[in-house]
Amino acid sequence: MAVLLFFLWIILNGRITLELVLVGAVVTAVVYFLACKALGYSLKKDVQLLRNFPVVIIYMMNLVLEIIKASVSVIALIWSGTRKPDPVFVEFHSGLKEEMQNVILANSITLTPGTYTVIQKGDYFLVHCLREEMGQDMSESSFVKLLRRVQ
């Protein structure tokens, strides 16, 4: 996080001088210290984030792909004169242990067209889907599989 804060400082200043680099280093150190105290950041969490960075990138690409696929499916449903929405609620347990993983999963489901998370408590989910096939095998979706790889 400290490195990102420093790069943000440089980008927002628009130029690089010795004075800006030195002041930026001090400001970055102070902001990082305050973030550690107030927000619970730590060097350990930064190292964990760096370790999980490849999985995060793969997850983001997968999320974009799933949004595109779901968008095409919803557009086909709208344009189709014969197929009608048949809304259903799907209940499942993700099996994810960390609360943050479950929150990310809930938000990913809601971002995907045709589905949204109604309830998320622990690893329990209640999801509204436009059609039954949109909610099949949610507990073994690509989102859940990638989130299980996060350490």
C-alpha positions as CSV (number, residue, x, y, z in Angstrom):
1,M,0.0,0.0,0.0
2,A,2.9,2.4,0.8
3,V,4.2,1.9,-2.7
4,L,0.8,2.6,-4.3
5,L,0.4,5.7,-2.1
6,F,3.8,7.0,-3.2
7,F,3.0,6.4,-6.9
8,L,-0.3,8.2,-6.5
9,W,1.6,11.1,-5.0
10,I,4.0,11.2,-8.0
11,I,1.1,10.9,-10.5
12,L,-1.0,13.6,-8.9
13,N,2.0,16.0,-8.8
14,G,2.7,15.5,-12.5
15,R,6.4,15.9,-12.3
16,I,9.4,14.4,-10.5
17,T,11.8,16.5,-8.5
18,L,14.0,15.7,-5.6
19,E,11.9,17.9,-3.3
20,L,8.6,16.2,-4.4
21,V,10.2,12.7,-4.0
22,L,11.4,13.5,-0.4
23,V,8.1,15.2,0.6
24,G,6.2,12.4,-1.0
25,A,8.2,9.8,1.0
26,V,7.4,11.6,4.2
27,V,3.7,12.1,3.4
28,T,3.4,8.4,2.3
29,A,5.0,7.2,5.5
30,V,2.6,9.3,7.6
31,V,-0.5,8.2,5.7
32,Y,0.6,4.6,5.8
33,F,1.2,4.8,9.6
34,L,-2.3,6.4,10.1
35,A,-3.9,3.7,7.8
36,C,-2.2,1.0,9.9
37,K,-3.5,2.5,13.1
38,A,-7.0,3.5,12.0
39,L,-7.9,0.9,9.3
40,G,-6.0,-2.1,10.6
41,Y,-3.5,-2.3,7.7
42,S,-0.2,-4.1,8.3
43,L,2.8,-5.1,6.4
44,K,1.6,-8.7,6.8
45,K,-1.7,-7.9,5.0
46,D,0.3,-6.1,2.2
47,V,2.5,-9.2,1.7
48,Q,-0.6,-11.4,1.6
49,L,-2.2,-9.1,-1.0
50,L,0.9,-9.3,-3.1
51,R,0.9,-13.1,-2.8
52,N,-2.7,-13.2,-4.0
53,F,-2.3,-10.6,-6.8
54,P,-2.3,-13.1,-9.7
55,V,-5.5,-14.7,-8.4
56,V,-7.1,-11.2,-8.1
57,I,-6.2,-10.4,-11.7
58,I,-7.6,-13.7,-12.9
59,Y,-10.7,-13.1,-10.8
60,M,-11.3,-9.7,-12.3
61,M,-10.9,-11.0,-15.8
62,N,-13.3,-13.9,-15.0
63,L,-15.8,-11.3,-13.6
64,V,-15.7,-9.3,-16.8
65,L,-16.2,-12.5,-18.9
66,E,-19.1,-13.6,-16.7
67,I,-20.7,-10.2,-16.9
68,I,-20.5,-10.3,-20.7
69,K,-21.9,-13.8,-20.9
70,A,-24.8,-13.0,-18.6
71,S,-25.5,-9.8,-20.5
72,V,-25.8,-11.7,-23.8
73,S,-28.1,-14.2,-22.0
74,V,-30.3,-11.5,-20.6
75,I,-30.4,-9.7,-24.0
76,A,-31.4,-13.0,-25.7
77,L,-34.1,-13.4,-23.1
78,I,-35.5,-9.9,-23.7
79,W,-35.4,-10.2,-27.5
80,S,-36.9,-13.6,-27.5
81,G,-40.6,-13.6,-28.0
82,T,-41.1,-17.1,-26.7
83,R,-38.9,-17.2,-23.6
84,K,-40.2,-15.4,-20.6
85,P,-38.5,-14.6,-17.3
86,D,-39.2,-17.3,-14.8
87,P,-37.8,-15.8,-11.6
88,V,-36.5,-18.1,-8.9
89,F,-34.7,-17.9,-5.6
90,V,-31.6,-20.1,-5.3
91,E,-30.2,-21.0,-1.8
92,F,-26.7,-22.3,-1.4
93,H,-23.7,-22.4,0.9
94,S,-20.4,-21.2,-0.7
95,G,-18.1,-23.1,1.7
96,L,-15.9,-20.0,1.9
97,K,-14.5,-19.4,5.4
98,E,-13.5,-15.7,5.2
99,E,-16.2,-13.0,5.5
100,M,-14.4,-10.9,2.8
101,Q,-14.5,-13.8,0.4
102,N,-18.2,-14.2,0.9
103,V,-18.8,-10.4,0.5
104,I,-16.8,-10.4,-2.8
105,L,-18.9,-13.3,-4.0
106,A,-22.1,-11.6,-3.1
107,N,-21.1,-8.4,-4.9
108,S,-19.9,-10.4,-8.0
109,I,-23.3,-12.2,-8.2
110,T,-25.1,-8.8,-7.9
111,L,-22.9,-7.3,-10.7
112,T,-23.7,-10.1,-13.0
113,P,-26.9,-9.3,-15.0
114,G,-29.9,-11.5,-14.3
115,T,-28.9,-12.3,-10.7
116,Y,-28.6,-10.4,-7.5
117,T,-27.9,-11.4,-3.9
118,V,-30.8,-11.0,-1.6
119,I,-29.3,-12.4,1.6
120,Q,-25.7,-13.2,2.5
121,K,-25.0,-14.4,6.0
122,G,-21.7,-16.1,6.5
123,D,-21.4,-18.6,3.7
124,Y,-25.2,-18.8,3.2
125,F,-26.6,-17.1,0.1
126,L,-30.1,-16.4,-1.2
127,V,-29.9,-15.3,-4.8
128,H,-32.7,-14.0,-7.1
129,C,-32.3,-15.2,-10.7
130,L,-34.3,-14.3,-13.8
131,R,-34.4,-17.9,-14.9
132,E,-33.6,-21.2,-13.2
133,E,-30.6,-22.0,-15.4
134,M,-28.9,-18.8,-14.3
135,G,-28.7,-20.1,-10.7
136,Q,-27.6,-23.7,-11.4
137,D,-24.5,-24.9,-9.5
138,M,-23.7,-21.5,-7.9
139,S,-21.8,-23.2,-5.1
140,E,-19.4,-24.5,-7.7
141,S,-19.2,-21.4,-9.9
142,S,-16.0,-20.0,-11.3
143,F,-16.3,-17.2,-8.7
144,V,-16.3,-19.6,-5.8
145,K,-13.5,-21.7,-7.2
146,L,-11.2,-18.7,-7.7
147,L,-12.1,-17.3,-4.2
148,R,-11.0,-20.6,-2.7
149,R,-7.6,-20.1,-4.1
150,V,-7.1,-16.9,-2.2
151,Q,-5.1,-17.5,1.0
